[in-house]
């Protein structure tokens, strides 16, 4: 349903107001609403709150210029359906107990993200687990020397 609404938005060049009206008339809590909500709240909410409720504001605030150039149009037009992934099955949103790690590998200049147990399984908001194609993951950054730098976004 979400993809069809986005397709109709592009075909008919709906304004944000027209798109919101169509979503409201369907009387469904659409996963795309969670994708967009931070764009609405951004002017009124501090960055920490906004980062916890949507994908787009995190992408805007954390994305490098190269990432923005390559992917922003897809994110904005919902060719990429994103979600924020912090909550873990075993302990909800308690960042102090976050189990997921992201270890930096200098040889490849990459991060290896690891959820080592059943309790570290990421749990998503609403229907985003069914419709999201990408995500911003909250994980503990581990440096090559093993030092834990605490939670970061990846």
Secondary structure, DSSP 4 states (H G I P E B T S, - for coil): -HHHHHHHHHHHT--HHHHHHHHHHHT---HHHHHHHHHHHTTTS-HHHHHTT-SHHHHHHH--HHHHHHHHHHHHTTSS-EEEE--BTTTBT-GGG---EEEEETTTTEEEEE--SGGG-B--STTHHHH-SEEEEEEEEE-TT--EEEEEE-
